[in-house]
């Protein structure tokens, strides 16, 4: 980030309409007729970021950014993205949660974004948990003029651990913006809906074998059942079953109860992205042939992976291991003697 002189301005903040259930989360102290500073020293690829704490269980439903030039009348510009990250270890963010690509920024106002696309079709919905820290950033697509427009900070002190810059010094590295001389907190905020539906569910997987024993060289059949007890729908959960080497020629078919199978049938290992509303299930009927040389217990594990942003209330039933033992009438041949 290039060092530019700070430019003081009197900022008139127009109130933004939000519902009674929504809370604006911010670090900055900017209010009507207070003084802020334009930070126009960013270059392409750099980010300004805030570390925010969720005041409730709910969903982030909007992002807000004060965008300002000295005269407040510059044309609209499009920048790279508004990004949301897990907290990570300050000043480096954690994993990317979601992003708004190509935000249009209007000079002189707090810009609010409630949709991820330019057609206002895909709403911004990011689950958060009370007390958890998350990060919001603006990534620059072009270098702003020396007089802005650009992001703004208040001028009553920079809070340690709350403001960051991904700066091209080089290389591109995350820093505390306080350490780089920024005089206050970024005027970058989020809106959280605190009455959002709970983001909890209970996904489970169980296996029902047709027999507890096997005979080498013979068919083996069993069913894998995946269920969502709710209350939250599970979109893009993942069912995984990597079958053991002693099971060959594996094929399966799928049927759903209040749910649609992503694939009606398949062969070999299962790695299916599935969606289950509350109180729905999928059943995978598996047929395999036991290897002719099998003579030990055969273990097979199926597991369901919970989608990001959702909390499973019972993780003990997210995987199941089924064991088949050699049939007793085969034991006399297990040592190779006849």
C-alpha positions in Angstrom: 0.0 0.0 0.0 1.4 3.4 -1.0 1.5 6.0 1.7 -0.9 9.0 0.9 -1.6 12.0 3.0 -4.8 11.7 5.1 -7.6 13.9 4.0 -10.0 15.1 6.6 -13.7 15.5 5.8 -17.0 16.2 7.5 -19.1 13.1 6.8 -22.9 13.2 6.8 -24.2 9.7 7.4 -27.7 9.0 6.1 -29.5 6.4 8.3 -30.0 3.1 6.6 -33.3 1.3 7.0 -33.0 -2.1 8.6 -35.6 -4.4 10.3 -36.0 -4.5 14.0 -34.4 -8.0 14.0 -31.2 -6.7 12.3 -28.1 -5.4 14.1 -25.4 -3.3 12.4 -22.0 -4.5 13.5 -19.1 -2.0 13.4 -15.8 -1.0 14.9 -15.8 2.6 13.7 -17.3 5.6 15.7 -18.3 7.7 12.7 -21.6 9.6 13.2 -23.4 12.5 11.6 -21.0 15.5 11.1 -18.0 13.8 12.6 -14.6 13.7 10.9 -13.1 10.9 8.9 -10.1 10.4 6.7 -9.9 9.1 3.1 -7.3 6.4 2.6 -6.5 6.6 -1.1 -3.1 4.9 -1.0 -4.3 1.4 -2.1 -3.1 -0.3 -5.3 -4.5 -3.1 -7.4 -5.0 -6.4 -5.4 -4.7 -4.8 -1.9 -7.5 -5.2 0.7 -8.8 -3.2 3.6 -10.4 -5.4 6.2 -12.2 -5.3 9.6 -12.4 -7.9 12.3 -15.9 -8.0 13.7 -17.7 -9.9 16.5 -21.1 -11.5 16.0 -23.6 -10.2 18.7 -26.0 -13.1 18.2 -26.6 -16.4 16.4 -27.9 -15.4 13.0 -26.9 -14.6 9.4 -24.9 -11.8 7.8 -27.3 -10.3 5.4 -25.6 -7.1 4.3 -22.3 -5.4 3.9 -21.8 -1.7 4.3 -18.9 0.5 3.1 -18.4 4.2 3.3 -16.9 5.3 0.0 -15.8 8.9 -0.3 -13.7 11.4 -2.3 -12.8 14.9 -1.3 -15.6 16.5 -3.3 -18.0 13.5 -2.9 -19.1 13.6 -6.5 -16.9 11.2 -8.4 -18.4 8.6 -10.8 -19.3 5.1 -9.7 -16.5 2.5 -9.8 -16.4 -1.3 -9.7 -13.8 -3.0 -7.6 -12.8 -6.6 -7.3 -14.8 -8.0 -4.4 -16.1 -7.8 -0.9 -14.8 -10.9 0.9 -15.9 -12.6 4.1 -13.4 -14.8 6.0 -13.2 -16.8 9.2 -11.2 -15.1 11.9 -7.8 -16.8 11.4 -4.9 -15.5 13.4 -4.6 -11.7 13.3 -3.6 -10.1 11.0 -4.0 -13.0 8.6 -7.6 -14.1 7.8 -8.8 -17.7 8.0 -10.7 -19.5 5.2 -12.9 -17.7 2.8 -16.6 -17.9 3.8 -18.2 -16.1 0.8 -17.8 -13.0 -1.4 -19.6 -10.4 -3.4 -17.9 -10.1 -6.8 -17.7 -6.8 -8.6 -19.3 -4.4 -6.1 -20.3 -1.0 -7.5 -19.3 1.8 -5.2 -21.0 5.2 -5.2 -19.2 8.2 -3.9 -20.3 10.1 -0.8 -22.6 7.5 0.8 -22.5 4.3 2.8 -23.0 1.6 0.1 -25.0 -1.4 1.2 -25.0 -4.8 -0.5 -27.6 -7.5 0.3 -27.1 -9.6 -2.8 -24.1 -11.5 -4.2 -24.9 -10.8 -7.9 -25.6 -7.7 -9.9 -29.1 -8.8 -10.7 -30.1 -8.9 -7.0 -31.2 -12.5 -7.2 -28.8 -14.4 -4.9 -29.1 -13.0 -1.3 -26.1 -12.7 1.0 -26.6 -15.2 3.8 -23.6 -16.2 5.9 -24.3 -18.0 9.2 -22.5 -16.7 12.3 -22.5 -17.7 15.9 -22.8 -15.4 19.0 -19.3 -14.2 20.0 -17.4 -15.5 17.0 -15.1 -13.2 15.1 -15.3 -12.9 11.3 -13.6 -10.7 8.7 -15.0 -8.4 6.0 -12.7 -6.9 3.4 -12.8 -4.8 0.2 -10.3 -5.9 -2.5 -9.3 -3.2 -5.0 -9.5 -3.7 -8.7 -7.8 -0.4 -9.6 -5.7 2.2 -7.8 -7.8 5.2 -6.6 -6.9 8.8 -7.3 -5.0 10.6 -4.6 -8.1 12.5 -3.6 -10.3 9.4 -3.6 -12.9 8.0 -3.7 -11.7 5.3 -1.4 -12.4 3.7 1.9 -12.7 5.9 5.0 -11.6 5.5 8.6 -12.6 7.4 11.7 -9.9 9.5 13.4 -10.2 8.8 17.1 -7.7 6.0 17.2 -7.0 2.6 15.6 -8.2 -0.4 17.6 -5.5 -3.1 17.8 -6.6 -6.4 16.3 -9.6 -4.9 14.6 -8.3 -3.4 11.3 -6.0 -4.9 8.7 -4.5 -4.3 5.2 -3.4 -6.8 2.7 -0.6 -4.7 1.4 1.7 -5.1 -1.7 5.0 -4.0 -0.2 6.0 -6.5 -1.9 5.0 -9.3 -1.5 1.3 -9.2 -0.8 1.2 -9.5 3.0 -1.4 -9.0 5.8 -0.6 -6.2 8.3 -2.4 -4.5 11.2 -3.5 -1.2 9.6 -2.6 0.5 12.9 1.1 -0.5 12.3 0.9 1.1 8.9 -0.1 4.5 10.3 -3.9 4.4 9.7 -5.4 6.8 12.3 -8.6 5.0 13.0 -11.1 2.1 12.3 -12.4 1.4 8.8 -16.0 2.5 8.2 -16.9 -1.0 7.0 -19.8 -2.7 8.6 -22.1 -5.8 8.4 -25.8 -6.3 9.1 -26.7 -9.5 11.0 -30.3 -10.9 11.1 -30.5 -12.1 14.7 -33.9 -13.9 14.2 -32.6 -16.1 11.4 -33.7 -19.8 11.5 -31.3 -22.0 13.5 -28.4 -23.3 11.6 -28.4 -26.7 13.4 -29.4 -30.1 12.2 -28.8 -33.8 12.9 -27.3 -35.7 9.9 -26.9 -39.4 10.4 -25.7 -42.4 8.4 -26.4 -46.1 9.2 -25.7 -49.3 7.4 -28.0 -52.4 7.3 -26.2 -55.5 6.1 -28.3 -58.5 4.8 -25.9 -60.8 6.7 -23.3 -60.5 9.4 -21.0 -63.0 7.7 -19.6 -63.6 4.2 -18.4 -66.4 2.0 -15.3 -65.7 -0.1 -16.3 -65.3 -3.8 -20.0 -64.8 -3.1 -22.2 -61.7 -3.4 -22.5 -59.3 -0.5 -25.4 -56.8 -0.1 -26.2 -54.0 2.3 -28.0 -50.7 2.5 -26.6 -47.2 3.5 -29.2 -44.9 4.9 -28.6 -41.1 5.2 -31.1 -39.0 7.2 -31.5 -35.4 8.2 -33.6 -35.0 11.3 -33.5 -31.2 10.9 -34.5 -28.6 11.7 -32.2 -26.9 9.1 -32.0 -28.2 5.5 -28.6 -29.6 4.4 -27.5 -28.4 1.0 -24.3 -30.0 -0.4 -23.6 -32.5 2.3 -21.3 -35.2 1.2 -21.7 -39.0 1.5 -18.5 -40.9 1.4 -17.8 -44.6 1.3 -14.5 -45.9 0.0 -15.1 -49.7 -0.1 -12.4 -52.1 1.1 -10.3 -54.1 -1.3 -12.0 -57.3 -0.4 -15.3 -55.9 -1.9 -15.1 -56.0 -5.8 -17.5 -55.2 -8.6 -19.3 -52.8 -6.4 -22.5 -51.2 -7.7 -25.3 -49.3 -6.1 -28.7 -47.7 -6.6 -30.3 -44.8 -4.8 -33.8 -44.1 -3.7 -35.1 -41.0 -1.8 -37.8 -40.2 0.8 -38.7 -36.5 0.5 -35.4 -36.1 -1.2 -33.9 -36.5 -4.7 -30.9 -38.7 -5.4 -28.1 -36.9 -7.2 -27.5 -40.1 -9.2 -29.9 -43.0 -9.4 -27.1 -45.6 -9.7 -23.4 -45.9 -9.9 -20.3 -48.2 -9.6 -17.4 -48.2 -7.2 -16.8 -45.8 -4.3 -19.5 -43.3 -3.3 -18.7 -39.6 -3.1 -22.1 -38.0 -3.5 -23.0 -34.4 -2.9 -26.5 -34.6 -1.5 -29.2 -32.2 -0.3 -31.7 -33.2 2.4 -34.5 -31.1 3.8 -35.6 -31.8 7.4 -37.0 -35.3 7.9 -35.8 -36.6 4.5 -33.5 -39.5 3.7 -31.7 -41.4 0.9 -31.1 -45.1 0.8 -28.1 -46.6 -1.2 -28.5 -50.3 -1.9 -25.1 -51.7 -2.5 -24.1 -55.0 -4.2 -20.6 -56.3 -4.2 -18.6 -59.5 -4.7 -16.3 -60.7 -2.0 -12.7 -61.4 -3.1 -12.0 -65.1 -3.5 -9.0 -64.7 -1.2 -10.8 -63.0 1.7 -10.3 -64.8 5.0 -10.3 -62.0 7.6 -13.0 -59.7 8.9 -14.1 -57.1 6.3 -14.7 -53.6 7.6 -16.6 -50.9 5.7 -17.1 -47.3 6.8 -19.7 -44.8 5.5 -19.7 -41.2 6.6 -21.6 -38.0 6.0 -19.8 -34.6 5.9 -21.8 -31.6 7.2 -21.9 -28.6 5.0 -19.9 -25.5 6.0 -21.9 -23.0 8.1 -24.1 -25.6 9.7 -23.7 -27.3 13.1 -24.6 -30.9 13.7 -26.1 -31.5 17.1 -24.9 -35.1 17.3 -21.7 -35.9 15.5 -21.6 -39.4 16.9 -23.9 -40.7 14.2 -22.0 -39.1 11.2 -20.1 -42.3 10.4 -20.8 -46.0 10.8 -18.5 -49.0 10.4 -19.9 -52.4 9.5 -18.0 -55.6 10.0 -18.5 -59.0 8.3 -16.8 -62.1 9.5 -16.0 -65.2 7.6 -18.9 -67.7 7.6 -18.4 -70.6 10.0 -18.7 -73.2 7.3 -15.7 -71.7 5.6 -13.5 -71.6 8.7 -12.2 -75.2 8.2 -10.7 -74.1 4.9 -9.3 -70.8 6.1 -5.9 -72.2 6.9 -5.5 -73.8 3.4 -6.0 -77.4 4.5 -8.8 -79.6 3.2 
